[in-house]
Amino acid sequence: IALYHTRFGVHLLATGGQAESAAALGIRTDRVKIAAYTISGFCAGIAAILLVARIGSAEPQINTSLLLNSVAAVVLGGVSLFGGRASILGPAIGALMLTALVNGLTLLSVSAFYQPLAVGVIVVLAALIMRYQK
């Protein structure tokens, strides 16, 4: 709702879609990018605080696999890595598919060492399919 019905959301979509065109329309793309990264960093900080509160300890390398999982959920949800439309439903469905994939691999007794490899292969295949689909 915030992306389509607020001034900042429309500016964010315009800047993300085509920064040069947005700047030509008078949108201050530098400020929009700074605000987007600031909001993203703030949300990441809140998530880190919640994770530390849940686990009870902090380690810098604790969630390196979450980066792969977040990109995989977005790609599996049908969001193009080369630009496209903003959507919440697609990445949510992608996260469900990724969870089902990881749970299936666990049930098949696939080693935890090989599960990120399988996720990476799926992401590369999905990206290739999207690239040649256009």
N, CA, C and O atoms as CSV, one atom per row, in Angstrom:
chain,resi,resn,atom,element,x,y,z
A,1,ILE,N,N,0.838,-1.183,0.000
A,1,ILE,CA,C,0.000,0.000,0.000
A,1,ILE,C,C,0.880,1.242,0.000
A,1,ILE,O,O,0.596,2.208,-0.708
A,2,ALA,N,N,1.946,1.217,0.791
A,2,ALA,CA,C,2.806,2.391,0.893
A,2,ALA,C,C,3.540,2.671,-0.419
A,2,ALA,O,O,3.848,3.825,-0.716
A,3,LEU,N,N,3.820,1.641,-1.199
A,3,LEU,CA,C,4.534,1.865,-2.454
A,3,LEU,C,C,3.684,2.582,-3.495
A,3,LEU,O,O,4.198,3.398,-4.259
A,4,TYR,N,N,2.410,2.291,-3.530
A,4,TYR,CA,C,1.562,2.829,-4.591
A,4,TYR,C,C,0.744,4.042,-4.183
A,4,TYR,O,O,0.259,4.772,-5.048
A,5,HIS,N,N,0.579,4.273,-2.884
A,5,HIS,CA,C,-0.327,5.332,-2.448
A,5,HIS,C,C,0.352,6.447,-1.666
A,5,HIS,O,O,-0.337,7.292,-1.094
A,6,THR,N,N,1.665,6.476,-1.623
A,6,THR,CA,C,2.369,7.577,-0.978
A,6,THR,C,C,3.348,8.186,-1.970
A,6,THR,O,O,3.772,7.543,-2.930
A,7,ARG,N,N,3.687,9.417,-1.718
A,7,ARG,CA,C,4.613,10.113,-2.601
A,7,ARG,C,C,5.982,9.427,-2.599
A,7,ARG,O,O,6.588,9.223,-3.651
A,8,PHE,N,N,6.459,9.075,-1.400
A,8,PHE,CA,C,7.755,8.405,-1.311
A,8,PHE,C,C,7.740,7.069,-2.047
A,8,PHE,O,O,8.708,6.728,-2.726
A,9,GLY,N,N,6.661,6.317,-1.922
A,9,GLY,CA,C,6.567,5.024,-2.586
A,9,GLY,C,C,6.627,5.150,-4.098
A,9,GLY,O,O,7.317,4.378,-4.764
A,10,VAL,N,N,5.911,6.113,-4.634
A,10,VAL,CA,C,5.921,6.326,-6.085
A,10,VAL,C,C,7.314,6.759,-6.539
A,10,VAL,O,O,7.797,6.315,-7.581
A,11,HIS,N,N,7.956,7.626,-5.756
A,11,HIS,CA,C,9.314,8.052,-6.097
A,11,HIS,C,C,10.294,6.882,-6.014
A,11,HIS,O,O,11.210,6.772,-6.829
A,12,LEU,N,N,10.098,6.019,-5.034
A,12,LEU,CA,C,10.959,4.845,-4.888
A,12,LEU,C,C,10.795,3.897,-6.075
A,12,LEU,O,O,11.782,3.392,-6.608
A,13,LEU,N,N,9.560,3.657,-6.485
A,13,LEU,CA,C,9.316,2.803,-7.651
A,13,LEU,C,C,9.907,3.410,-8.918
A,13,LEU,O,O,10.487,2.701,-9.740
A,14,ALA,N,N,9.761,4.715,-9.073
A,14,ALA,CA,C,10.294,5.379,-10.261
A,14,ALA,C,C,11.819,5.330,-10.275
A,14,ALA,O,O,12.425,5.089,-11.319
A,15,THR,N,N,12.435,5.556,-9.126
A,15,THR,CA,C,13.898,5.525,-9.048
A,15,THR,C,C,14.425,4.119,-9.273
A,15,THR,O,O,15.437,3.941,-9.952
A,16,GLY,N,N,13.764,3.131,-8.722
A,16,GLY,CA,C,14.201,1.751,-8.907
A,16,GLY,C,C,13.979,1.255,-10.318
A,16,GLY,O,O,14.753,0.439,-10.818
A,17,GLY,N,N,12.935,1.734,-10.964
A,17,GLY,CA,C,12.635,1.290,-12.317
A,17,GLY,C,C,13.542,1.910,-13.359
A,17,GLY,O,O,14.046,1.206,-14.233
A,18,GLN,N,N,13.758,3.201,-13.284
A,18,GLN,CA,C,14.583,3.911,-14.254
A,18,GLN,C,C,15.022,5.224,-13.623
A,18,GLN,O,O,14.293,6.215,-13.664
A,19,ALA,N,N,16.209,5.229,-13.043
A,19,ALA,CA,C,16.681,6.384,-12.283
A,19,ALA,C,C,16.839,7.626,-13.164
A,19,ALA,O,O,16.543,8.739,-12.730
A,20,GLU,N,N,17.299,7.436,-14.385
A,20,GLU,CA,C,17.507,8.588,-15.268
A,20,GLU,C,C,16.179,9.253,-15.623
A,20,GLU,O,O,16.081,10.481,-15.637
A,21,SER,N,N,15.174,8.457,-15.904
A,21,SER,CA,C,13.854,9.008,-16.220
A,21,SER,C,C,13.246,9.688,-15.007
A,21,SER,O,O,12.620,10.741,-15.129
A,22,ALA,N,N,13.429,9.091,-13.833
A,22,ALA,CA,C,12.902,9.695,-12.611
A,22,ALA,C,C,13.572,11.034,-12.348
A,22,ALA,O,O,12.910,11.989,-11.941
A,23,ALA,N,N,14.877,11.112,-12.577
A,23,ALA,CA,C,15.583,12.377,-12.385
A,23,ALA,C,C,15.109,13.418,-13.389
A,23,ALA,O,O,15.007,14.599,-13.058
A,24,ALA,N,N,14.819,12.989,-14.615
A,24,ALA,CA,C,14.315,13.914,-15.630
A,24,ALA,C,C,12.939,14.453,-15.263
A,24,ALA,O,O,12.572,15.552,-15.677
A,25,LEU,N,N,12.174,13.684,-14.489
A,25,LEU,CA,C,10.856,14.131,-14.042
A,25,LEU,C,C,10.930,15.031,-12.814
A,25,LEU,O,O,9.905,15.526,-12.346
A,26,GLY,N,N,12.135,15.245,-12.290
A,26,GLY,CA,C,12.295,16.131,-11.147
A,26,GLY,C,C,12.367,15.428,-9.805
A,26,GLY,O,O,12.347,16.083,-8.763
A,27,ILE,N,N,12.450,14.121,-9.812
A,27,ILE,CA,C,12.561,13.371,-8.563
A,27,ILE,C,C,14.017,13.395,-8.125
A,27,ILE,O,O,14.916,13.126,-8.922
A,28,ARG,N,N,14.246,13.715,-6.866
A,28,ARG,CA,C,15.607,13.735,-6.324
A,28,ARG,C,C,16.032,12.297,-6.033
A,28,ARG,O,O,15.872,11.807,-4.915
A,29,THR,N,N,16.568,11.637,-7.039
A,29,THR,CA,C,16.881,10.216,-6.925
A,29,THR,C,C,17.957,9.941,-5.887
A,29,THR,O,O,17.956,8.878,-5.266
A,30,ASP,N,N,18.882,10.886,-5.684
A,30,ASP,CA,C,19.914,10.667,-4.675
A,30,ASP,C,C,19.300,10.586,-3.282
A,30,ASP,O,O,19.693,9.738,-2.481
A,31,ARG,N,N,18.348,11.451,-2.990
A,31,ARG,CA,C,17.680,11.415,-1.685
A,31,ARG,C,C,16.814,10.168,-1.524
A,31,ARG,O,O,16.735,9.596,-0.437
A,32,VAL,N,N,16.176,9.757,-2.597
A,32,VAL,CA,C,15.338,8.554,-2.531
A,32,VAL,C,C,16.210,7.334,-2.258
A,32,VAL,O,O,15.844,6.481,-1.449
A,33,LYS,N,N,17.355,7.241,-2.924
A,33,LYS,CA,C,18.259,6.109,-2.694
A,33,LYS,C,C,18.797,6.110,-1.269
A,33,LYS,O,O,18.852,5.062,-0.625
A,34,ILE,N,N,19.193,7.276,-0.772
A,34,ILE,CA,C,19.694,7.365,0.601
A,34,ILE,C,C,18.610,6.960,1.586
A,34,ILE,O,O,18.881,6.230,2.539
A,35,ALA,N,N,17.391,7.424,1.368
A,35,ALA,CA,C,16.283,7.060,2.264
A,35,ALA,C,C,16.002,5.563,2.204
A,35,ALA,O,O,15.751,4.939,3.235
A,36,ALA,N,N,16.042,4.988,1.015
A,36,ALA,CA,C,15.783,3.549,0.877
A,36,ALA,C,C,16.846,2.733,1.604
A,36,ALA,O,O,16.520,1.776,2.305
A,37,TYR,N,N,18.105,3.102,1.442
A,37,TYR,CA,C,19.175,2.374,2.133
A,37,TYR,C,C,19.118,2.599,3.641
A,37,TYR,O,O,19.432,1.692,4.412
A,38,THR,N,N,18.723,3.790,4.066
A,38,THR,CA,C,18.594,4.062,5.499
A,38,THR,C,C,17.489,3.213,6.111
A,38,THR,O,O,17.675,2.622,7.175
A,39,ILE,N,N,16.350,3.150,5.452
A,39,ILE,CA,C,15.235,2.326,5.948
A,39,ILE,C,C,15.631,0.855,5.958
A,39,ILE,O,O,15.313,0.130,6.901
A,40,SER,N,N,16.323,0.415,4.911
A,40,SER,CA,C,16.772,-0.976,4.844
A,40,SER,C,C,17.750,-1.296,5.972
A,40,SER,O,O,17.645,-2.350,6.600
A,41,GLY,N,N,18.685,-0.411,6.230
A,41,GLY,CA,C,19.637,-0.615,7.318
A,41,GLY,C,C,18.969,-0.623,8.677
A,41,GLY,O,O,19.332,-1.409,9.552
A,42,PHE,N,N,17.988,0.257,8.856
A,42,PHE,CA,C,17.244,0.292,10.115
A,42,PHE,C,C,16.494,-1.021,10.337
A,42,PHE,O,O,16.516,-1.575,11.436
A,43,CYS,N,N,15.836,-1.511,9.297
A,43,CYS,CA,C,15.105,-2.784,9.414
A,43,CYS,C,C,16.059,-3.946,9.678
A,43,CYS,O,O,15.734,-4.848,10.450
A,44,ALA,N,N,17.235,-3.933,9.045
A,44,ALA,CA,C,18.225,-4.982,9.298
A,44,ALA,C,C,18.717,-4.917,10.735
A,44,ALA,O,O,18.940,-5.953,11.360
A,45,GLY,N,N,18.887,-3.716,11.264
A,45,GLY,CA,C,19.298,-3.565,12.657
A,45,GLY,C,C,18.256,-4.089,13.623
A,45,GLY,O,O,18.593,-4.757,14.601
A,46,ILE,N,N,16.995,-3.794,13.358
A,46,ILE,CA,C,15.910,-4.308,14.206
A,46,ILE,C,C,15.868,-5.831,14.142
A,46,ILE,O,O,15.693,-6.495,15.164
A,47,ALA,N,N,16.029,-6.384,12.939
A,47,ALA,CA,C,16.035,-7.844,12.792
A,47,ALA,C,C,17.207,-8.460,13.550
A,47,ALA,O,O,17.060,-9.518,14.162
A,48,ALA,N,N,18.367,-7.808,13.515
A,48,ALA,CA,C,19.531,-8.321,14.244
A,48,ALA,C,C,19.300,-8.293,15.746
A,48,ALA,O,O,19.672,-9.231,16.450
A,49,ILE,N,N,18.690,-7.228,16.238
A,49,ILE,CA,C,18.383,-7.138,17.672
A,49,ILE,C,C,17.419,-8.243,18.077
A,49,ILE,O,O,17.600,-8.875,19.118
A,50,LEU,N,N,16.400,-8.480,17.267
A,50,LEU,CA,C,15.443,-9.545,17.574
A,50,LEU,C,C,16.109,-10.918,17.532
A,50,LEU,O,O,15.800,-11.780,18.356
A,51,LEU,N,N,17.020,-11.131,16.581
A,51,LEU,CA,C,17.714,-12.412,16.495
A,51,LEU,C,C,18.614,-12.636,17.710
A,51,LEU,O,O,18.650,-13.734,18.266
A,52,VAL,N,N,19.338,-11.601,18.118
A,52,VAL,CA,C,20.203,-11.723,19.293
A,52,VAL,C,C,19.364,-11.969,20.537
A,52,VAL,O,O,19.760,-12.744,21.407
A,53,ALA,N,N,18.214,-11.319,20.631
A,53,ALA,CA,C,17.338,-11.544,21.786
A,53,ALA,C,C,16.807,-12.973,21.794
A,53,ALA,O,O,16.632,-13.565,22.859
A,54,ARG,N,N,16.555,-13.517,20.634
A,54,ARG,CA,C,16.023,-14.886,20.554
A,54,ARG,C,C,17.095,-15.926,20.850
A,54,ARG,O,O,16.854,-16.878,21.592
A,55,ILE,N,N,18.280,-15.745,20.269
A,55,ILE,CA,C,19.343,-16.732,20.421
A,55,ILE,C,C,20.106,-16.537,21.731
A,55,ILE,O,O,20.516,-17.511,22.362
A,56,GLY,N,N,20.293,-15.306,22.131
A,56,GLY,CA,C,20.999,-15.025,23.375
A,56,GLY,C,C,22.479,-14.768,23.194
A,56,GLY,O,O,23.199,-14.601,24.179
A,57,SER,N,N,22.949,-14.732,21.960
A,57,SER,CA,C,24.356,-14.417,21.704
A,57,SER,C,C,24.467,-13.782,20.326
A,57,SER,O,O,23.550,-13.858,19.509
A,58,ALA,N,N,25.614,-13.154,20.089
A,58,ALA,CA,C,25.834,-12.495,18.806
A,58,ALA,C,C,27.145,-12.980,18.202
A,58,ALA,O,O,28.168,-13.050,18.883
A,59,GLU,N,N,27.101,-13.307,16.938
A,59,GLU,CA,C,28.294,-13.723,16.212
A,59,GLU,C,C,28.175,-13.152,14.799
A,59,GLU,O,O,27.121,-13.290,14.178
A,60,PRO,N,N,29.218,-12.520,14.276
A,60,PRO,CA,C,29.110,-11.865,12.969
A,60,PRO,C,C,28.745,-12.800,11.820
A,60,PRO,O,O,28.042,-12.386,10.898
A,61,GLN,N,N,29.198,-14.028,11.851
A,61,GLN,CA,C,28.975,-14.953,10.744
A,61,GLN,C,C,27.771,-15.859,10.941
A,61,GLN,O,O,27.639,-16.866,10.245
A,62,ILE,N,N,26.892,-15.522,11.874
A,62,ILE,CA,C,25.822,-16.450,12.243
A,62,ILE,C,C,24.771,-16.622,11.144
A,62,ILE,O,O,24.167,-17.688,11.033
A,63,ASN,N,N,24.552,-15.611,10.351
A,63,ASN,CA,C,23.456,-15.690,9.381
A,63,ASN,C,C,23.912,-15.480,7.947
A,63,ASN,O,O,23.222,-14.815,7.175
A,64,THR,N,N,25.048,-16.027,7.580
A,64,THR,CA,C,25.502,-15.875,6.195
A,64,THR,C,C,24.591,-16.614,5.222
A,64,THR,O,O,24.489,-16.225,4.059
A,65,SER,N,N,23.935,-17.663,5.677
A,65,SER,CA,C,23.041,-18.401,4.783
A,65,SER,C,C,21.739,-17.643,4.529
A,65,SER,O,O,21.039,-17.930,3.557
A,66,LEU,N,N,21.410,-16.690,5.382
A,66,LEU,CA,C,20.168,-15.942,5.186
A,66,LEU,C,C,20.218,-15.075,3.933
A,66,LEU,O,O,19.181,-14.809,3.325
A,67,LEU,N,N,21.403,-14.634,3.543
A,67,LEU,CA,C,21.527,-13.845,2.321
A,67,LEU,C,C,21.126,-14.676,1.106
A,67,LEU,O,O,20.352,-14.220,0.265
A,68,LEU,N,N,21.646,-15.881,1.018
A,68,LEU,CA,C,21.275,-16.775,-0.086
A,68,LEU,C,C,19.787,-17.085,-0.048
A,68,LEU,O,O,19.127,-17.087,-1.087
A,69,ASN,N,N,19.256,-17.344,1.127
A,69,ASN,CA,C,17.832,-17.671,1.242
A,69,ASN,C,C,16.948,-16.497,0.843
A,69,ASN,O,O,15.908,-16.698,0.216
A,70,SER,N,N,17.342,-15.275,1.194
A,70,SER,CA,C,16.507,-14.128,0.828
A,70,SER,C,C,16.515,-13.894,-0.678
A,70,SER,O,O,15.470,-13.615,-1.266
A,71,VAL,N,N,17.675,-14.004,-1.303
A,71,VAL,CA,C,17.740,-13.858,-2.763
A,71,VAL,C,C,16.989,-15.000,-3.439
A,71,VAL,O,O,16.287,-14.787,-4.428
A,72,ALA,N,N,17.135,-16.197,-2.911
A,72,ALA,CA,C,16.447,-17.357,-3.488
A,72,ALA,C,C,14.935,-17.205,-3.398
A,72,ALA,O,O,14.226,-17.540,-4.346
A,73,ALA,N,N,14.435,-16.707,-2.280
A,73,ALA,CA,C,12.988,-16.524,-2.131
A,73,ALA,C,C,12.464,-15.515,-3.139
A,73,ALA,O,O,11.391,-15.705,-3.713
A,74,VAL,N,N,13.212,-14.451,-3.356
A,74,VAL,CA,C,12.780,-13.424,-4.310
A,74,VAL,C,C,12.807,-13.969,-5.734
A,74,VAL,O,O,11.869,-13.748,-6.501
A,75,VAL,N,N,13.875,-14.680,-6.091
A,75,VAL,CA,C,13.986,-15.221,-7.453
A,75,VAL,C,C,12.942,-16.302,-7.691
A,75,VAL,O,O,12.314,-16.338,-8.749
A,76,LEU,N,N,12.753,-17.186,-6.711
A,76,LEU,CA,C,11.733,-18.229,-6.865
A,76,LEU,C,C,10.331,-17.642,-6.931
A,76,LEU,O,O,9.426,-18.248,-7.505
A,77,GLY,N,N,10.152,-16.468,-6.347
A,77,GLY,CA,C,8.854,-15.806,-6.390
A,77,GLY,C,C,8.563,-15.136,-7.716
A,77,GLY,O,O,7.479,-14.585,-7.910
A,78,GLY,N,N,9.519,-15.179,-8.629
A,78,GLY,CA,C,9.275,-14.643,-9.960
A,78,GLY,C,C,9.735,-13.219,-10.172
A,78,GLY,O,O,9.459,-12.641,-11.223
A,79,VAL,N,N,10.427,-12.635,-9.212
A,79,VAL,CA,C,10.926,-11.276,-9.382
A,79,VAL,C,C,12.198,-11.346,-10.212
A,79,VAL,O,O,13.112,-12.107,-9.896
A,80,SER,N,N,12.253,-10.558,-11.264
A,80,SER,CA,C,13.396,-10.589,-12.164
A,80,SER,C,C,14.589,-9.887,-11.532
A,80,SER,O,O,14.435,-8.848,-10.890
A,81,LEU,N,N,15.767,-10.449,-11.712
A,81,LEU,CA,C,16.989,-9.807,-11.237
A,81,LEU,C,C,17.405,-8.657,-12.143
A,81,LEU,O,O,18.313,-7.898,-11.804
A,82,PHE,N,N,16.759,-8.525,-13.273
A,82,PHE,CA,C,17.114,-7.513,-14.250
A,82,PHE,C,C,16.110,-6.371,-14.284
A,82,PHE,O,O,16.058,-5.629,-15.265
A,83,GLY,N,N,15.317,-6.216,-13.238
A,83,GLY,CA,C,14.312,-5.166,-13.158
A,83,GLY,C,C,12.935,-5.719,-13.456
A,83,GLY,O,O,12.789,-6.677,-14.215
A,84,GLY,N,N,11.946,-5.121,-12.867
A,84,GLY,CA,C,10.591,-5.606,-13.086
A,84,GLY,C,C,9.603,-4.889,-12.200
A,84,GLY,O,O,9.859,-3.775,-11.743
A,85,ARG,N,N,8.477,-5.523,-11.957
A,85,ARG,CA,C,7.425,-4.923,-11.159
A,85,ARG,C,C,7.601,-5.280,-9.697
A,85,ARG,O,O,8.072,-6.364,-9.353
A,86,ALA,N,N,7.211,-4.345,-8.846
A,86,ALA,CA,C,7.285,-4.572,-7.406
A,86,ALA,C,C,6.079,-5.390,-6.957
A,86,ALA,O,O,4.949,-5.123,-7.364
A,87,SER,N,N,6.332,-6.384,-6.117
A,87,SER,CA,C,5.271,-7.256,-5.643
A,87,SER,C,C,5.665,-7.826,-4.294
A,87,SER,O,O,6.845,-8.062,-4.035
A,88,ILE,N,N,4.692,-8.047,-3.444
A,88,ILE,CA,C,4.937,-8.690,-2.159
A,88,ILE,C,C,4.541,-10.160,-2.230
A,88,ILE,O,O,5.178,-11.006,-1.602
A,89,LEU,N,N,3.514,-10.464,-2.977
A,89,LEU,CA,C,2.989,-11.825,-3.047
A,89,LEU,C,C,3.999,-12.805,-3.651
A,89,LEU,O,O,4.142,-13.921,-3.154
A,90,GLY,N,N,4.693,-12.408,-4.704
A,90,GLY,CA,C,5.657,-13.293,-5.356
A,90,GLY,C,C,6.770,-13.760,-4.422
A,90,GLY,O,O,6.978,-14.966,-4.284
A,91,PRO,N,N,7.495,-12.840,-3.773
A,91,PRO,CA,C,8.537,-13.279,-2.841
A,91,PRO,C,C,7.995,-14.078,-1.656
A,91,PRO,O,O,8.688,-14.957,-1.144
A,92,ALA,N,N,6.775,-13.791,-1.213
A,92,ALA,CA,C,6.186,-14.580,-0.122
A,92,ALA,C,C,5.957,-16.021,-0.576
A,92,ALA,O,O,6.232,-16.961,0.169
A,93,ILE,N,N,5.458,-16.191,-1.790
A,93,ILE,CA,C,5.277,-17.539,-2.336
A,93,ILE,C,C,6.638,-18.197,-2.552
A,93,ILE,O,O,6.796,-19.396,-2.320
A,94,GLY,N,N,7.621,-17.411,-2.997
A,94,GLY,CA,C,8.971,-17.937,-3.157
A,94,GLY,C,C,9.563,-18.413,-1.839
A,94,GLY,O,O,10.254,-19.431,-1.801
A,95,ALA,N,N,9.298,-17.686,-0.758
A,95,ALA,CA,C,9.784,-18.107,0.564
A,95,ALA,C,C,9.131,-19.414,0.987
A,95,ALA,O,O,9.784,-20.274,1.579
A,96,LEU,N,N,7.845,-19.569,0.686
A,96,LEU,CA,C,7.174,-20.833,1.001
A,96,LEU,C,C,7.755,-21.989,0.186
A,96,LEU,O,O,7.958,-23.082,0.713
A,97,MET,N,N,8.023,-21.746,-1.102
A,97,MET,CA,C,8.616,-22.793,-1.940
A,97,MET,C,C,10.018,-23.153,-1.455
A,97,MET,O,O,10.396,-24.325,-1.448
A,98,LEU,N,N,10.788,-22.140,-1.048
A,98,LEU,CA,C,12.134,-22.395,-0.548
A,98,LEU,C,C,12.093,-23.193,0.748
A,98,LEU,O,O,12.894,-24.106,0.946
A,99,THR,N,N,11.164,-22.849,1.628
A,99,THR,CA,C,11.017,-23.597,2.877
A,99,THR,C,C,10.639,-25.043,2.597
A,99,THR,O,O,11.158,-25.959,3.234
A,100,ALA,N,N,9.736,-25.248,1.648
A,100,ALA,CA,C,9.352,-26.615,1.282
A,100,ALA,C,C,10.539,-27.375,0.698
A,100,ALA,O,O,10.714,-28.560,0.980
A,101,LEU,N,N,11.351,-26.706,-0.109
A,101,LEU,CA,C,12.533,-27.342,-0.694
A,101,LEU,C,C,13.523,-27.763,0.387
A,101,LEU,O,O,14.004,-28.896,0.388
A,102,VAL,N,N,13.827,-26.849,1.307
A,102,VAL,CA,C,14.793,-27.158,2.369
A,102,VAL,C,C,14.249,-28.244,3.287
A,102,VAL,O,O,14.992,-29.138,3.693
A,103,ASN,N,N,12.959,-28.181,3.620
A,103,ASN,CA,C,12.364,-29.234,4.449
A,103,ASN,C,C,12.396,-30.581,3.732
A,103,ASN,O,O,12.657,-31.610,4.354
A,104,GLY,N,N,12.133,-30.578,2.436
A,104,GLY,CA,C,12.194,-31.817,1.667
A,104,GLY,C,C,13.600,-32.399,1.637
A,104,GLY,O,O,13.783,-33.610,1.757
A,105,LEU,N,N,14.592,-31.528,1.475
A,105,LEU,CA,C,15.976,-32.004,1.488
A,105,LEU,C,C,16.348,-32.568,2.856
A,105,LEU,O,O,17.081,-33.553,2.949
A,106,THR,N,N,15.843,-31.943,3.912
A,106,THR,CA,C,16.110,-32.449,5.259
A,106,THR,C,C,15.453,-33.809,5.458
A,106,THR,O,O,16.058,-34.712,6.035
A,107,LEU,N,N,14.220,-33.959,4.984
A,107,LEU,CA,C,13.531,-35.245,5.114
A,107,LEU,C,C,14.203,-36.347,4.295
A,107,LEU,O,O,14.131,-37.524,4.649
A,108,LEU,N,N,14.853,-35.956,3.204
A,108,LEU,CA,C,15.582,-36.927,2.388
A,108,LEU,C,C,16.983,-37.197,2.932
A,108,LEU,O,O,17.775,-37.893,2.297
A,109,SER,N,N,17.282,-36.653,4.092
A,109,SER,CA,C,18.576,-36.825,4.777
A,109,SER,C,C,19.750,-36.274,3.975
A,109,SER,O,O,20.856,-36.812,4.028
A,110,VAL,N,N,19.501,-35.196,3.231
A,110,VAL,CA,C,20.590,-34.527,2.530
A,110,VAL,C,C,21.373,-33.725,3.563
A,110,VAL,O,O,20.782,-33.051,4.406
A,111,SER,N,N,22.679,-33.796,3.500
A,111,SER,CA,C,23.540,-33.113,4.459
A,111,SER,C,C,23.293,-31.605,4.434
A,111,SER,O,O,23.012,-31.029,3.383
A,112,ALA,N,N,23.400,-30.980,5.593
A,112,ALA,CA,C,23.230,-29.526,5.690
A,112,ALA,C,C,24.308,-28.794,4.898
A,112,ALA,O,O,24.130,-27.631,4.535
A,113,PHE,N,N,25.406,-29.454,4.634
A,113,PHE,CA,C,26.478,-28.878,3.826
A,113,PHE,C,C,26.045,-28.719,2.370
A,113,PHE,O,O,26.451,-27.761,1.712
A,114,TYR,N,N,25.238,-29.631,1.860
A,114,TYR,CA,C,24.831,-29.618,0.458
A,114,TYR,C,C,23.530,-28.856,0.205
A,114,TYR,O,O,23.209,-28.562,-0.946
A,115,GLN,N,N,22.789,-28.536,1.239
A,115,GLN,CA,C,21.515,-27.839,1.043
A,115,GLN,C,C,21.691,-26.449,0.431
A,115,GLN,O,O,20.939,-26.111,-0.483
A,116,PRO,N,N,22.653,-25.613,0.887
A,116,PRO,CA,C,22.849,-24.328,0.200
A,116,PRO,C,C,23.270,-24.495,-1.256
A,116,PRO,O,O,22.936,-23.663,-2.099
A,117,LEU,N,N,23.993,-25.554,-1.551
A,117,LEU,CA,C,24.366,-25.828,-2.936
A,117,LEU,C,C,23.125,-26.077,-3.787
A,117,LEU,O,O,23.018,-25.565,-4.901
A,118,ALA,N,N,22.197,-26.859,-3.263
A,118,ALA,CA,C,20.948,-27.129,-3.983
A,118,ALA,C,C,20.145,-25.847,-4.172
A,118,ALA,O,O,19.578,-25.619,-5.240
A,119,VAL,N,N,20.096,-25.013,-3.138
A,119,VAL,CA,C,19.372,-23.741,-3.240
A,119,VAL,C,C,20.031,-22.853,-4.292
A,119,VAL,O,O,19.338,-22.213,-5.083
A,120,GLY,N,N,21.358,-22.808,-4.307
A,120,GLY,CA,C,22.070,-22.011,-5.302
A,120,GLY,C,C,21.811,-22.479,-6.720
A,120,GLY,O,O,21.636,-21.662,-7.624
A,121,VAL,N,N,21.786,-23.777,-6.918
A,121,VAL,CA,C,21.495,-24.323,-8.251
A,121,VAL,C,C,20.087,-23.940,-8.682
A,121,VAL,O,O,19.867,-23.583,-9.840
A,122,ILE,N,N,19.137,-24.010,-7.763
A,122,ILE,CA,C,17.754,-23.626,-8.071
A,122,ILE,C,C,17.679,-22.147,-8.437
A,122,ILE,O,O,16.961,-21.777,-9.367
A,123,VAL,N,N,18.409,-21.298,-7.718
A,123,VAL,CA,C,18.402,-19.861,-8.011
A,123,VAL,C,C,18.981,-19.598,-9.397
A,123,VAL,O,O,18.416,-18.818,-10.164
A,124,VAL,N,N,20.088,-20.231,-9.720
A,124,VAL,CA,C,20.701,-20.033,-11.034
A,124,VAL,C,C,19.763,-20.510,-12.139
A,124,VAL,O,O,19.611,-19.832,-13.155
A,125,LEU,N,N,19.139,-21.656,-11.952
A,125,LEU,CA,C,18.187,-22.155,-12.951
A,125,LEU,C,C,16.999,-21.213,-13.112
A,125,LEU,O,O,16.566,-20.943,-14.232
A,126,ALA,N,N,16.471,-20.715,-12.000
A,126,ALA,CA,C,15.335,-19.789,-12.075
A,126,ALA,C,C,15.735,-18.493,-12.774
A,126,ALA,O,O,14.959,-17.952,-13.561
A,127,ALA,N,N,16.938,-17.991,-12.495
A,127,ALA,CA,C,17.404,-16.769,-13.151
A,127,ALA,C,C,17.597,-16.992,-14.647
A,127,ALA,O,O,17.261,-16.121,-15.449
A,128,LEU,N,N,18.131,-18.144,-15.028
A,128,LEU,CA,C,18.296,-18.449,-16.454
A,128,LEU,C,C,16.953,-18.568,-17.160
A,128,LEU,O,O,16.787,-18.086,-18.280
A,129,ILE,N,N,16.004,-19.208,-16.506
A,129,ILE,CA,C,14.668,-19.334,-17.094
A,129,ILE,C,C,14.044,-17.963,-17.289
A,129,ILE,O,O,13.444,-17.696,-18.331
A,130,MET,N,N,14.180,-17.081,-16.287
A,130,MET,CA,C,13.613,-15.732,-16.403
A,130,MET,C,C,14.293,-14.935,-17.504
A,130,MET,O,O,13.643,-14.176,-18.224
A,131,ARG,N,N,15.602,-15.110,-17.633
A,131,ARG,CA,C,16.323,-14.347,-18.645
A,131,ARG,C,C,15.884,-14.728,-20.052
A,131,ARG,O,O,15.686,-13.856,-20.899
A,132,TYR,N,N,15.731,-16.011,-20.304
A,132,TYR,CA,C,15.371,-16.461,-21.643
A,132,TYR,C,C,13.868,-16.495,-21.878
A,132,TYR,O,O,13.413,-16.815,-22.976
A,133,GLN,N,N,13.106,-16.169,-20.855
A,133,GLN,CA,C,11.655,-16.135,-20.992
A,133,GLN,C,C,11.204,-14.885,-21.736
A,133,GLN,O,O,10.160,-14.893,-22.387
A,134,LYS,N,N,11.974,-13.827,-21.644
A,134,LYS,CA,C,11.581,-12.554,-22.261
A,134,LYS,C,C,11.821,-12.538,-23.738
A,134,LYS,O,O,11.541,-11.537,-24.398
